[in-house]
Amino acid sequence: MNRTLLSIILSILFFTSQAQHVSTLVAGPGNFNDGLVQDSLGNIYASYYFGTVVTKITPSGQTSDHITGLTDPNGLTFTPEGLLLIPEATANRITLVDTGGNKSTFANITNPSGLVFLPSGDLLVAQYNQDKVSIIDTAGNISDFWTGTELSGGPVGIVYNAQEKATYVGTFDNAKILKRDSLGNVSQLADLAGWCGFICEAGDYIYATAYSFHRIFRIAKDGSGNMSIAGSGSSGQVDGDLSQARFNNPNGIIASKNGDTLYISDLGTRSLRFISGVDSIVTPSSLENELEIPGMAIWPNPARDFLNLYVPIVQGDFQLEIYDLNANVVYANKFSGNTIIDNTLKITLPTELKAGKYHLRVNSKSGIEVLPFLIR
């Protein structure tokens, strides 16, 4: 074999091995942690929930404050004319930014989160605390577009496919991926457990950030299944092989124009990560679905002083963690199987926990399960 041919083969092997890879564009901590959108020049705009700014990130990773003076900016989008729209979740408004950087109120609406335009020019608005999707027509009129108990998990991520005339939603509180067709029929495509950040579309798939599990999931739009494509399941900021890379509460997610790269905002580190070679990803054997322990349940819900955990399968030791909505661990304990009586474990809750939403994460040899609950 001559050297030229050998060089070509080695180059092909090198680039093939690098095609499916997790990398970091902005190491953080940056002034962003939430929704993402990309303009026609490849610049990415990232919102800072719990903050006041939208950050501009160039293709080379340079960052700058693009718009300030906001209140909890969330999921972002561009108008058909190319102007930036920013939902300010707790200010109950959507803000329009013109080419000169001037802000004006596009609409007053309660708890806006994700935004997506329809071909008609109407705007769909996911409303997290309202558990619904509204539509704002081109005249500014607001009406209900999608309501139902299936949205009770708090819709945040939203995608619209014009060819299918289908709307896809990801719910934050219980990480369900839902599809609503043109006739209003609703189907559930995935239940990822835990919390789900945002969703995006590329090709035949919806991609979702599994915020609680530090992983990225791919969901088939035809309902044929889902799989984890990246992230070891442990929190961190580690680049490299898909199965070994680590995310830290991945949240915002968008696909590049050609659909071959995914950009992800890590809330825990306020960094911008990306996955290359998305088109050629196959399921690594180490990332097959191992989530969910069928039959596991907690009660009472809402709770105050204690929780009962029903464990249908007990295999050795298991770890319990309780997270608040800021992804802080507020309780952690390890139990052995012989502490469970009649498949039930009583958990005494810390007295300092305030009323609000929490998640219980159970990690055992039988699998991983995340169960949402309320404290009064």
Backbone hydrogen bonds, N-H to C=O, Kabsch-Sander energy under -0.5 kcal/mol:
donor,donor_aa,acceptor,acceptor_aa,energy
6,L,2,N,-2.3
7,S,3,R,-2.6
8,I,4,T,-2.1
9,I,5,L,-2.4
10,L,6,L,-2.6
11,S,7,S,-2.2
12,I,8,I,-2.3
13,L,9,I,-2.6
14,F,10,L,-2.4
15,F,11,S,-2.6
16,T,12,I,-2.4
17,S,13,L,-2.1
18,Q,14,F,-1.4
19,A,15,F,-0.8
19,A,16,T,-0.7
20,Q,16,T,-0.6
21,H,19,A,-0.9
21,H,276,S,-1.1
22,V,240,G,-2.3
23,S,274,F,-2.8
25,L,272,L,-2.7
26,V,272,L,-1.6
30,G,270,R,-2.4
32,F,30,G,-1.1
33,N,47,S,-2.6
34,D,47,S,-2.0
37,V,45,Y,-1.5
39,D,43,N,-2.5
42,G,39,D,-1.6
44,I,57,I,-3.0
45,Y,37,V,-3.1
46,A,55,T,-2.6
47,S,35,G,-2.4
48,Y,53,V,-1.2
49,Y,47,S,-0.6
51,G,48,Y,-1.7
54,V,67,I,-2.5
55,T,46,A,-2.9
56,K,64,S,-3.2
57,I,44,I,-3.3
58,T,62,Q,-2.6
61,G,58,T,-2.1
64,S,56,K,-1.6
66,H,54,V,-2.5
66,H,64,S,-0.5
67,I,54,V,-1.6
70,L,52,T,-2.6
72,D,51,G,-2.2
74,N,87,P,-2.1
75,G,113,S,-0.8
77,T,85,L,-1.6
79,T,83,L,-2.9
82,G,79,T,-2.3
84,L,97,V,-0.9
85,L,77,T,-3.2
86,I,95,T,-2.8
88,E,86,I,-0.5
88,E,93,R,-3.1
89,A,72,D,-1.9
89,A,87,P,-0.9
91,A,71,T,-0.6
91,A,88,E,-0.5
92,N,88,E,-0.9
93,R,88,E,-1.3
94,I,107,A,-2.9
95,T,86,I,-3.1
96,L,104,S,-3.3
97,V,84,L,-2.4
98,D,96,L,-0.5
98,D,102,N,-2.3
101,G,98,D,-2.0
104,S,96,L,-1.9
106,F,94,I,-2.8
106,F,104,S,-0.6
107,A,94,I,-1.5
109,I,92,N,-0.8
109,I,107,A,-0.6
111,N,89,A,-0.6
113,S,126,A,-2.8
116,V,124,L,-1.8
118,L,122,D,-3.0
121,G,118,L,-2.1
123,L,136,I,-2.6
124,L,116,V,-3.1
125,V,134,S,-2.8
126,A,114,G,-2.6
127,Q,132,K,-2.7
128,Y,111,N,-1.1
128,Y,126,A,-0.6
131,D,127,Q,-1.1
131,D,128,Y,-1.0
132,K,127,Q,-1.3
133,V,146,W,-2.6
134,S,125,V,-2.5
135,I,143,S,-2.9
136,I,123,L,-2.9
137,D,135,I,-0.6
137,D,141,N,-2.3
140,G,137,D,-2.3
143,S,135,I,-2.0
145,F,133,V,-2.6
146,W,133,V,-2.5
148,G,131,D,-0.5
151,L,148,G,-1.8
152,S,149,T,-1.9
154,G,151,L,-1.9
156,V,170,G,-2.4
157,G,170,G,-1.0
157,G,197,G,-0.5
159,V,168,Y,-2.5
161,N,166,A,-2.7
162,A,160,Y,-0.6
165,K,161,N,-1.7
166,A,161,N,-1.5
167,T,180,R,-2.6
168,Y,159,V,-3.2
169,V,178,L,-2.2
170,G,157,G,-2.1
171,T,176,K,-2.2
172,F,154,G,-3.1
173,D,153,G,-2.7
175,A,171,T,-1.2
177,I,190,A,-2.4
178,L,169,V,-3.0
178,L,176,K,-0.6
179,K,187,S,-2.8
180,R,167,T,-2.9
181,D,185,N,-2.5
184,G,181,D,-1.9
187,S,179,K,-2.5
189,L,177,I,-2.9
189,L,187,S,-0.6
190,A,177,I,-1.3
192,L,175,A,-2.8
193,A,174,N,-0.7
194,G,370,V,-0.7
196,C,172,F,-1.3
197,G,209,T,-2.2
198,F,251,N,-2.3
200,C,207,Y,-2.0
202,A,205,Y,-2.2
205,Y,202,A,-1.6
206,I,219,I,-2.8
207,Y,200,C,-2.8
208,A,217,F,-2.3
209,T,198,F,-1.7
210,A,208,A,-0.7
210,A,215,R,-2.7
211,Y,195,W,-0.7
211,Y,209,T,-1.5
212,S,195,W,-1.1
213,F,210,A,-0.6
214,H,210,A,-1.1
215,R,210,A,-1.4
216,I,230,A,-2.4
217,F,208,A,-2.9
218,R,227,M,-3.0
219,I,206,I,-3.4
220,A,225,G,-2.7
221,K,204,D,-2.2
223,G,220,A,-1.6
227,M,218,R,-2.2
228,S,287,L,-0.9
229,I,216,I,-2.7
229,I,227,M,-0.5
230,A,216,I,-1.3
231,G,242,L,-2.6
232,S,245,A,-2.1
233,G,214,H,-0.7
236,G,247,F,-1.0
238,V,246,R,-1.3
240,G,22,V,-2.6
244,Q,241,D,-0.7
245,A,241,D,-2.4
246,R,238,V,-2.0
247,F,214,H,-0.6
251,N,265,S,-2.9
254,I,263,Y,-1.8
256,S,261,T,-2.7
259,G,256,S,-1.4
262,L,275,I,-2.2
263,Y,254,I,-2.7
264,I,273,R,-2.8
265,S,252,G,-1.8
266,D,264,I,-0.5
266,D,271,S,-2.6
267,L,249,N,-2.4
267,L,265,S,-0.7
268,G,248,N,-2.3
269,T,248,N,-0.5
270,R,266,D,-1.5
271,S,266,D,-0.9
272,L,26,V,-2.2
273,R,264,I,-3.2
273,R,271,S,-0.6
274,F,23,S,-2.5
275,I,262,L,-2.5
276,S,21,H,-2.3
276,S,274,F,-0.5
277,G,260,D,-0.6
278,V,260,D,-2.5
280,S,277,G,-1.0
281,I,278,V,-1.6
287,L,284,P,-2.2
288,E,285,S,-1.0
292,E,368,I,-3.2
296,M,293,I,-1.9
297,A,310,Y,-1.2
299,W,308,N,-1.8
303,A,374,L,-3.0
304,R,306,F,-0.5
307,L,347,I,-2.4
308,N,299,W,-3.5
309,L,307,L,-0.5
309,L,345,L,-3.2
310,Y,297,A,-3.2
310,Y,308,N,-0.6
311,V,309,L,-0.6
311,V,343,N,-3.4
315,Q,313,I,-0.5
318,F,335,F,-2.6
319,Q,363,N,-2.6
320,L,333,N,-3.1
321,E,361,R,-1.9
322,I,331,Y,-2.4
323,Y,359,H,-2.6
324,D,328,N,-2.0
325,L,357,K,-0.5
327,A,324,D,-1.9
330,V,322,I,-2.9
330,V,328,N,-0.7
331,Y,322,I,-1.0
333,N,320,L,-2.2
335,F,318,F,-2.8
339,T,336,S,-1.9
340,I,337,G,-1.5
341,I,344,T,-1.8
342,D,340,I,-0.5
344,T,341,I,-1.6
345,L,309,L,-2.6
347,I,307,L,-3.6
347,I,345,L,-0.6
348,T,346,K,-0.6
349,L,305,D,-2.2
349,L,347,I,-0.6
353,L,350,P,-1.5
356,G,375,I,-2.0
358,Y,373,F,-2.7
359,H,323,Y,-2.0
360,L,371,L,-2.9
361,R,321,E,-3.5
361,R,359,H,-0.5
362,V,360,L,-0.5
362,V,369,E,-3.4
363,N,319,Q,-2.5
363,N,361,R,-0.5
364,S,362,V,-0.5
364,S,367,G,-2.6
365,K,315,Q,-0.7
365,K,317,D,-0.5
367,G,364,S,-1.2
368,I,290,E,-1.1
369,E,362,V,-2.3
371,L,360,L,-2.9
373,F,358,Y,-2.5
375,I,356,G,-2.4
376,R,303,A,-2.4
